[in-house]
Amino acid sequence: MQVHLKVNGKDTTVDAAPHTLLVQVLREHLKLTGTHVGCDTAQCGACTVMKDGRAIKSCNVLAAQVDGSAITTIEGIAAPDGTMHPMQAAFKDCHGLQCGFCTPGMVISAIDLCTHYPKASESEVRAQLEGNLCRCTGYQNIVKAVQQGAAAMASA
């Protein structure tokens, strides 16, 4: 079947079997490997992308379910000139990453979080990021990064 998507601002059509997951389309068909596969059960958040402006876990969504949608991956959030998104810059500045495996999903989730809760407290950030697991950082610097990124997004 054909699935029509706007991925990172570009219209694309992909031939995919009906059982193909969105994460498979992104990684295997479109070679957008910034979206990671961690658990295959929507528990870890490594596969998080934006669908029509809202964060979703792409490992448990069929490509057919998002036909006609706008999908934004980690590759699509920087400015056209390559300038990092304010949330990416905040993660870098606050050392909100270590191995980097969770980072793309964490950054996408953080952008969604700050869009809806621009002045989230530390406890609210922790609660909102509950569906994104990091095994390296202990979350302290991730929380700092989200709050710094939120401030930068608000002033941008």
Residue pairs with C-beta under 8 A, 6 or more apart in sequence:
1 15
1 16
1 17
1 18
1 64
2 13
2 14
2 15
2 16
3 13
3 14
3 15
3 16
3 20
3 25
3 63
3 64
3 66
3 67
4 11
4 12
4 13
4 67
4 68
5 11
5 12
5 13
5 14
5 25
5 63
5 66
5 67
5 68
5 69
5 70
5 71
6 12
6 69
6 70
6 71
7 26
7 30
7 32
7 70
7 71
7 72
7 73
7 76
8 32
8 71
8 72
8 73
8 75
8 76
9 76
12 30
14 25
14 29
14 30
14 63
16 24
16 25
16 29
16 63
16 64
18 62
18 64
19 62
20 62
20 63
20 64
21 58
21 59
21 60
21 61
21 62
21 63
22 49
22 56
22 58
22 59
22 61
22 62
22 63
22 65
22 66
22 71
23 35
23 37
23 47
23 58
23 59
24 63
25 63
26 32
26 35
26 49
26 58
26 71
26 73
27 33
27 35
27 37
32 73
32 75
34 73
34 74
34 75
34 104
35 46
35 47
35 48
35 49
35 58
35 73
35 74
35 104
35 105
36 46
36 47
36 101
36 102
36 104
36 105
37 46
37 47
37 59
38 44
38 45
38 46
38 47
38 59
38 101
38 102
38 105
38 133
39 46
39 59
40 59
41 59
41 60
42 57
42 59
42 60
42 131
43 131
43 133
44 102
44 105
44 132
44 133
45 57
45 102
45 105
45 106
45 109
45 129
45 131
45 132
45 133
46 101
46 102
46 104
46 105
46 132
46 133
47 57
47 58
47 59
47 105
48 55
48 56
48 57
48 58
48 104
48 105
48 106
48 108
48 109
48 132
49 55
49 56
49 58
49 71
49 72
49 73
49 74
49 108
50 56
50 70
50 71
50 72
50 73
50 108
50 111
50 112
51 61
51 66
51 69
51 70
51 71
52 69
52 70
53 70
53 72
53 112
53 115
54 112
55 108
55 109
55 111
55 112
55 113
57 105
57 131
72 108
73 104
73 108
74 104
74 107
74 108
77 85
77 87
77 88
77 107
77 108
77 111
78 84
78 85
78 88
79 85
84 92
85 107
85 111
86 149
86 152
86 153
86 156
87 107
87 110
87 111
87 114
87 145
87 146
87 149
87 152
87 153
88 107
89 149
89 152
90 96
90 145
90 146
90 148
90 149
90 152
91 97
91 103
91 106
91 107
91 110
91 142
91 145
91 149
93 145
93 148
94 141
94 142
94 144
94 145
94 148
95 141
95 145
96 103
96 106
96 137
96 141
96 142
96 144
96 145
96 146
97 103
97 106
97 136
97 137
97 142
98 136
98 137
99 135
99 136
102 132
102 133
102 134
102 135
102 136
105 132
106 129
106 132
106 134
106 142
109 128
109 129
109 131
109 132
110 129
110 142
110 145
110 146
110 149
111 149
111 153
113 120
113 125
113 128
113 129
113 146
113 150
114 120
114 146
114 149
114 150
114 153
114 154
115 153
117 124
117 128
117 150
118 150
118 153
118 154
119 150
120 128
120 146
120 147
120 150
122 143
122 147
125 143
125 146
125 147
126 139
126 143
129 139
129 142
129 143
129 146
134 142
